[in-house]
C-alpha cells in the first residue's frame, strides 16, 4: 500500500480568540480546522461533500496563541458507506506532530470515484483506538448543557463538528464543577483541564431550532486523569444526536504538566463514577 498520497489541506495560525482558559488552542476550533481539511481532501478526490459519522482524535502536543500549524490529510479507508480520512496536524515551525484524527465520513461514491479513492489509500500509523464499554443508560448522568440549534450550525442536516464540541466543552465544565474542580478553584490554584483523546460520534440529524441537551458522567477517575462520557439528545424526540468520550488530565498551568487531583476533589469525583455495567 503506497504511503505517499498525503495532501496539505489546511495552513494557518492560532488566533487570540481561539485560546481557552488553559491558554491553549480550544478543541472546538481544532474541529473547524479538521472540517476544512476534510472539505479540501474531498475536493482533491473529486467526490461530493460528506457528513461526519465518527472521529477518533489524539492530542499529543498543545498549540498556544500565535502558533503556526498545518494539516496533511490522506485516505485511510474506503468502503460501501463512504471514506475514512486521516488528518495530521503539525506545528509548522518545528514540524512537530500535535494531533491525529481518524475522520469517518458518509459519502455516496460512484464506482469511478471509489476506484480513484482506493488508488489514493495510504498507510496509517497513528495510535489505535481502544473500544471501551459504556453505560447502557443515562442513570447517574448529570444535566450539563441545554440550548437550541442555530441555523448556521447545521451542515448537510447534521450538527457541525465545532458546534457539537462547543456544547461538549461547556458540559465538561459543568461536570468538573460538580466535584469541586470549578472555574474559581482552577483560577485560585492555577489549574486547568487538558484533553488528550476524543471519541466523537454522530447519530441523528438536526434542524435549526431543535432543542438539545447534554448529559454527562465520569466513567474513570485516576490520580490526575479523568474520562467523561457526554450524550447529546434532541429533547423533543429523545433521539441521540452525538456522543463524546473525552479523556483528559488536570493540568498544572505553570509546569504545563498533569497534576494530581487534591484528595477531597478526587473523593468527590469517585462518588460520581458511573459504571459501564
QUIPEZI-V156243 format. One record per residue. N is the residue number from 1. RES is the residue in three letters. PHI is phi as a letter, one per 30 degrees, with the letter a starting at -180 (none if undefined). Layout:
# QUIPEZI-V156243
((N;RES;PHI) (N;RES;PHI))
This chain:
# QUIPEZI-V156243
((1;UNK;none) (2;UNK;d) (3;UNK;b) (4;UNK;b) (5;UNK;c) (6;UNK;d) (7;UNK;b) (8;UNK;d) (9;UNK;b) (10;UNK;a) (11;UNK;b) (12;UNK;a) (13;UNK;b) (14;UNK;c) (15;UNK;d) (16;UNK;e) (17;UNK;d) (18;UNK;c) (19;UNK;c) (20;UNK;c) (21;UNK;d) (22;UNK;d) (23;UNK;i) (24;UNK;b) (25;UNK;e) (26;UNK;d) (27;UNK;d) (28;UNK;d) (29;UNK;d) (30;UNK;e) (31;UNK;d) (32;UNK;d) (33;UNK;d) (34;UNK;d) (35;UNK;d) (36;UNK;d) (37;UNK;d) (38;UNK;d) (39;UNK;d) (40;UNK;d) (41;UNK;d) (42;UNK;d) (43;UNK;d) (44;UNK;d) (45;UNK;d) (46;UNK;i) (47;UNK;c) (48;UNK;d) (49;UNK;d) (50;UNK;c) (51;UNK;c) (52;UNK;d) (53;UNK;c) (54;UNK;a) (55;UNK;b) (56;UNK;c) (57;UNK;b) (58;UNK;c) (59;UNK;c) (60;UNK;c) (61;UNK;a) (62;UNK;d) (63;UNK;c) (64;UNK;c) (65;UNK;e) (66;UNK;i) (67;UNK;d) (68;UNK;c) (69;UNK;b) (70;UNK;b) (71;UNK;b) (72;UNK;c) (73;UNK;b) (74;UNK;a) (75;UNK;d) (76;UNK;c) (77;UNK;a) (78;UNK;b) (79;UNK;a) (80;UNK;d) (81;UNK;c) (82;UNK;l) (83;UNK;b) (84;UNK;c) (85;UNK;c) (86;UNK;c) (87;UNK;c) (88;UNK;b) (89;UNK;c) (90;UNK;b) (91;UNK;d) (92;UNK;d) (93;UNK;d) (94;UNK;c) (95;UNK;h) (96;UNK;d) (97;UNK;d) (98;UNK;c) (99;UNK;a) (100;UNK;b) (101;UNK;b) (102;UNK;c) (103;UNK;c) (104;UNK;c) (105;UNK;b) (106;UNK;d) (107;UNK;a) (108;UNK;d) (109;UNK;c) (110;UNK;d) (111;UNK;e) (112;UNK;d) (113;UNK;d) (114;UNK;d) (115;UNK;d) (116;UNK;d) (117;UNK;d) (118;UNK;d) (119;UNK;d) (120;UNK;c) (121;UNK;e) (122;UNK;b) (123;UNK;d) (124;UNK;b) (125;UNK;c) (126;UNK;d) (127;UNK;e) (128;UNK;d) (129;UNK;d) (130;UNK;c) (131;UNK;d) (132;UNK;c) (133;UNK;d) (134;UNK;b) (135;UNK;e) (136;UNK;d) (137;UNK;b) (138;UNK;c) (139;UNK;d) (140;UNK;i) (141;UNK;d) (142;UNK;c) (143;UNK;d) (144;UNK;b) (145;UNK;a) (146;UNK;a) (147;UNK;a) (148;UNK;b) (149;UNK;d) (150;UNK;c) (151;UNK;e) (152;UNK;d) (153;UNK;c) (154;UNK;c) (155;UNK;b) (156;UNK;h) (157;UNK;i) (158;UNK;b) (159;UNK;d) (160;UNK;e) (161;UNK;e) (162;UNK;d) (163;UNK;d) (164;UNK;d) (165;UNK;d) (166;UNK;e) (167;UNK;d) (168;UNK;d) (169;UNK;d) (170;UNK;d) (171;UNK;d) (172;UNK;e) (173;UNK;d) (174;UNK;d) (175;UNK;d) (176;UNK;d) (177;UNK;d) (178;UNK;d) (179;UNK;c) (180;UNK;j) (181;UNK;d) (182;UNK;d) (183;UNK;e) (184;UNK;d) (185;UNK;e) (186;UNK;d) (187;UNK;d) (188;UNK;d) (189;UNK;c) (190;UNK;h) (191;UNK;c) (192;UNK;b) (193;UNK;b) (194;UNK;c) (195;UNK;d) (196;UNK;c) (197;UNK;a) (198;UNK;b) (199;UNK;b) (200;UNK;c) (201;UNK;b) (202;UNK;c) (203;UNK;b) (204;UNK;d) (205;UNK;d) (206;UNK;b) (207;UNK;b) (208;UNK;e) (209;UNK;j) (210;UNK;d) (211;UNK;d) (212;UNK;c) (213;UNK;b) (214;UNK;c) (215;UNK;b) (216;UNK;b) (217;UNK;b) (218;UNK;d) (219;UNK;c) (220;UNK;a) (221;UNK;b) (222;UNK;c) (223;UNK;d) (224;UNK;b) (225;UNK;c) (226;UNK;b) (227;UNK;b) (228;UNK;b) (229;UNK;c) (230;UNK;c) (231;UNK;b) (232;UNK;c) (233;UNK;b) (234;UNK;d) (235;UNK;d) (236;UNK;d) (237;UNK;c) (238;UNK;i) (239;UNK;d) (240;UNK;d) (241;UNK;c) (242;UNK;a) (243;UNK;b) (244;UNK;b) (245;UNK;c) (246;UNK;c) (247;UNK;c) (248;UNK;a) (249;UNK;b) (250;UNK;d) (251;UNK;c) (252;UNK;d) (253;UNK;d) (254;UNK;d) (255;UNK;d) (256;UNK;h) (257;UNK;b) (258;UNK;e) (259;UNK;b) (260;UNK;d) (261;UNK;d) (262;UNK;d) (263;UNK;e) (264;UNK;d) (265;UNK;d) (266;UNK;d) (267;UNK;d) (268;UNK;d) (269;UNK;d) (270;UNK;d) (271;UNK;d) (272;UNK;c) (273;UNK;e) (274;UNK;c) (275;UNK;d) (276;UNK;d) (277;UNK;d))
